Amino acid sequence: MLSIVVLLMTFVGIFQKFETIHFIGFETEIIWIPVWIGVVILPLLNLYEIAVNTDDYNKYYWLALLLNVISIFFILRYFEIELLS
């Protein structure tokens, strides 16, 4: 459920303008702070749940991990971060 919320917040952050704040030495819109926290923590949580729970409910964690990867892809495109250059 949180992966869907982070994905929706990513799209809202891309298409809407929010108040700009100074956070830890850089300037960002306020919506990106919870998005970045979710993008960093949720894939690790999903990988942990996939490793620990090996029963039938595992497919939901894989789906959530896929949604997290999609969110990461859109964030990389929005901020023009090139990892392979």
Phi, psi and omega per residue, in radians:
M1 nan -0.708 3.130
L2 -1.166 -0.544 3.105
S3 -1.137 -0.655 3.086
I4 -1.171 -0.717 3.129
V5 -1.099 -0.765 3.134
V6 -1.149 -0.688 3.094
L7 -1.100 -0.763 3.100
L8 -1.139 -0.692 3.093
M9 -1.136 -0.574 3.080
T10 -1.111 -0.807 3.122
F11 -1.139 -0.690 3.099
V12 -1.120 -0.721 3.116
G13 -1.146 -0.563 3.125
I14 -1.273 -0.740 -3.000
F15 -1.676 -0.220 -3.134
Q16 -2.008 2.746 3.041
K17 -1.831 2.388 3.133
F18 -2.208 3.042 3.139
E19 -1.135 2.392 3.132
T20 -1.600 2.320 3.120
I21 -2.256 2.872 3.035
H22 -1.748 2.108 -3.060
F23 -2.331 2.036 3.115
I24 0.905 0.802 3.024
G25 1.500 0.034 3.069
F26 -2.375 2.782 -3.070
E27 -1.703 2.228 -3.116
T28 -2.597 2.838 3.019
E29 -1.377 2.623 -2.991
I30 -1.132 -0.456 -3.110
I31 -1.248 -0.427 -3.050
W32 -1.310 -0.335 -3.137
I33 -1.138 -0.924 3.092
P34 -1.195 -0.497 3.101
V35 -1.143 -0.810 3.133
W36 -1.111 -0.701 3.103
I37 -1.086 -0.782 3.119
G38 -1.138 -0.669 -3.112
V39 -1.201 -0.514 3.130
V40 -1.438 -0.742 -3.001
I41 -1.479 -0.717 -3.028
L42 -1.101 -0.733 3.093
P43 -1.091 -0.636 3.098
L44 -1.156 -0.708 3.096
L45 -1.127 -0.733 3.128
N46 -1.160 -0.707 3.090
L47 -1.107 -0.674 3.083
Y48 -1.095 -0.797 -3.137
E49 -1.153 -0.629 3.091
I50 -1.128 -0.709 -3.124
A51 -1.237 -0.630 -3.070
V52 -1.464 -0.811 -3.088
N53 -1.666 1.913 -3.119
T54 -1.888 0.393 -3.126
D55 -1.650 -2.846 -3.027
D56 -1.207 -0.439 -3.120
Y57 -1.302 -0.013 -3.116
N58 -1.087 -0.476 -3.091
K59 -1.130 -0.515 3.102
Y60 -1.193 -0.634 3.102
Y61 -1.213 -0.639 3.072
W62 -1.143 -0.708 3.097
L63 -1.118 -0.736 3.101
A64 -1.127 -0.667 3.091
L65 -1.133 -0.671 3.079
L66 -1.113 -0.734 3.078
L67 -1.100 -0.640 3.090
N68 -1.146 -0.701 3.113
V69 -1.145 -0.666 3.080
I70 -1.112 -0.735 3.086
S71 -1.072 -0.755 3.123
I72 -1.088 -0.712 3.120
F73 -1.065 -0.810 3.136
F74 -1.151 -0.644 3.109
I75 -1.167 -0.726 3.096
L76 -1.085 -0.693 3.110
R77 -1.198 -0.705 -3.090
Y78 -1.172 -0.763 -3.117
F79 -1.523 0.046 3.114
E80 0.948 0.823 3.104
I81 -1.606 2.148 3.129
E82 -1.910 1.954 -3.090
L83 -1.472 -0.460 -3.038
L84 -1.796 0.260 -3.128
S85 -1.627 nan nan
